[in-house]
């Protein structure tokens, strides 16, 4: 019976078959004669409704009608059918879905026999719809369609495929299991945990093996397995990668080429595990577990593939993620182990350095004691020559500084070795602290600062090691003085119910917020801070912390950059927190530290004005000498260099790089001698600023440093220094280096001037322009005649400041020459020249050439032109 015959019958209407979409068209044109639907009079309203809903819904739906279970479905369901479409249209359901009929047929029987609906959520069905057996999951309901006689003539199904969701959730759970790899401490633990995570997912991993690869890539050893015993007869315990057999060929390729390689089970393996499935894997895949910076992978992950899942991009990416998680875990373990070894080596090195510092500190103390003794005797002798008195004072101050450093290193080594023995005695802390602070009053007030001491009488008992407390107080006051240039320094001492509290507050430069957490770390120093000096070891505050902790106390700091800092020390009251055998009611007779060293160090930070900076001849007229600019934050070093150079040169000084930069621009020195380590602006920054300034980059710069060694010297030259001297140096060597650099600079200036002299008489305009601002460094008379200006009015000024009338026409050209470094040539260029409020149109042949330094960097331009107005 054809469609036209069915529609001709007036007993029933098949207008429901006119639904929209491709499936509606297919149903209308289907040859229902070969698969009869039955007498049209049996088409009931319920069936019509189901088909109408089905044909217009985006949800996958189908109808099985009659005893033959005739298959009618909508557009969305065709994607469920896969390659079964379009042959499934009109075919019996038990034929279309014969591979899953055990499951769905039983549910259809319930509908037809019991007139009851069914519902399943995420039911596993192994379908064959794309040419292979496939793991799928569906949520679906079967509902009866009533017939004429009240029975069930059809089945209506609404379904949702959940395969992708189920597989994604399963994959995510496996990857979450891999997160625990980060907690493992050895490679074997990582491999074992990785195998356990894979064993849980026995659908995607019927079995898995992990082979560890040796560093040379010659051998792979089985180290972990999932879903299979390590001793399984069909797997290899060890693989010779240099002579692999047929069974090991693909795994060897994966290792050698560091890439994923797939294998097919062509019947060679007979008894491998099936995992969650009823059949063995059809294939395997070998995934490298990669290592950072290594030619071969750390290991290889061999996986038996899900036999009901296509090895597509999604599956492959999932396996790669698994391998990457294992790789990350192993690499973390390797990094941790390397770090542990490095830490151990550093600890051993630290112990060695501690022993070295301890030994060398003891060795230094003997010669220092002899030096200080002789200097002090010479200072106290009435017969001492007056002109040597200041020299001996400077030597004494710096020997004391060296002794302070030696003592600090010795204290550190004692604390490191656990040999720093404290002797705590009952002390009137208020009076003792006041006496200590009094030592600093004269030097602080001499610097123009206010010194406020507020030390309360503490009635509760306080036990301290007096030597250590002296170091704590002096270090804090010394630091405050070093970084407070104006305002005040305040020392407070008071107690609460638990602690004796010492506060040292200043109105100094403050501490940057990023440095606050590191202030008590060893060797930490704040870069480019404004202060009286950059000198120091970076161990003062860390030593204080150690000494405070020996008292079971704490130290902290609060600071705001530009406003000042407050250091707070808290020492517990009483002696219950202290070792009984080290606590005494009366002070112990112990060797006193040399307290004067802190005062002398502070005094050395004040400016010295004892050297006359302007050298003169015997008749009182200034000597015509070169000017040397000295930049050093140490006042004694500035004074020393002045005394060496003042008889040969005019000397000016600066306490840091920024001050030196300002003085260079006003004084125009012939040469700069600069220390490297300085506050505000260091020597390297000063050097860069000089060399990047076209007006002053010809000035030679000699750097001074305390770092010895060939590498330091090379580094100095690489920064652009003209010369480099390592402390200590002799006065003769310094003078020789300075004179050599000045001679070289003068020859360079003479050679440059000789070239300029050649341009003076040429019959065309010449100008030398320096830097991006095009500062006029030279101009010949021909050019000045065109401009109708004097040389003194234009030299040292930017071109377009002198000639603003040329900006519109010439500035783009000069900028392009400076940007590209290429010559510019123009013939008969029209230029409007304004002189004395008159504007003339002139024509010029012009050439602009870039000028380069020895490193190929453009530093200026040579502009030449000749007027051709008459010819034009």
Buried (B, 14 or more C-beta within 10 A) or exposed (E): BEBEEBBEEEEBEBEBBEBEEEBBEBBEEBEBEEBEBBEBEBBBEBBBEBBBBBBBBEEBBBBBBBEBBBBBBBBBBBEBBBEBBBEBBBBBBBBBBEBBBEBBBEBBEBBBEEEEBBEBEEBBBBBBBEEEBBBBBBBBBBBBBBBEEEEBBBBBBBBBBBBEEBBEEBBEEBBEBBEBBEEBEEBBBBBBBBBEBBBBBBBBBBBBBBBBBEEEBEBBBBBBBBBBEEEBEEBBEEBEBEEBEEBBEBBBBBBBEBEBBEBEBEEEBEEBBBBBBEEBBBBBBBBBBBBEEBEBBBBBBBBBBBBBBBBEEBBBEBBBBBBBBBBBBBBBBBEEEEEEEEEEEEEEEEEEBBEEBBEBBEEBBEEBEEBBEEBEEBBEEEEEEEEEEBEBBBBBBBBBBBBBBBBBBBBBBBBBEEEBEBBBBBBEBBEBBBEBBEBBEEBBEEBEBEBEBEBBEBEEEBBBBBBBBBBBBBBBBBBBBBBBBEBBBBBBBBBEEEBBBBBBBBBBBBBBEEBBEEBBEBEBEBEBBBBBBBBBBEBBBBBBBBBBEBBEBBBEBBBEBEEBBBBBBBBBBEBEBBEEEBBEEEBEEEEEBEBBBBBBBBBBBBEBEEBEEEBEEEEEEEEEBBBBBBBBBBBBBBBBBBBBBBEBBBBBBBBBBBBBBEBBEEEEBBBBBBBBBBBBBBBBBBBBBBBEBBBBBBBBBBBBBEEEEEEBBEBBEEBBBBBBBBEEEEEEEBBEBBBBBBEEBEEEEEEBEEEBEEBEEEEBBBBBBBBBEBBBBBBBBBBBEBBEBEEEEBEEBBBBEBBEBBEEEBBEBBEEBBEEEEEBEBEEBEBEBEEEEEEEEBBBBBBBBBBEEEEEEBBBBBBBBBBBEEEE
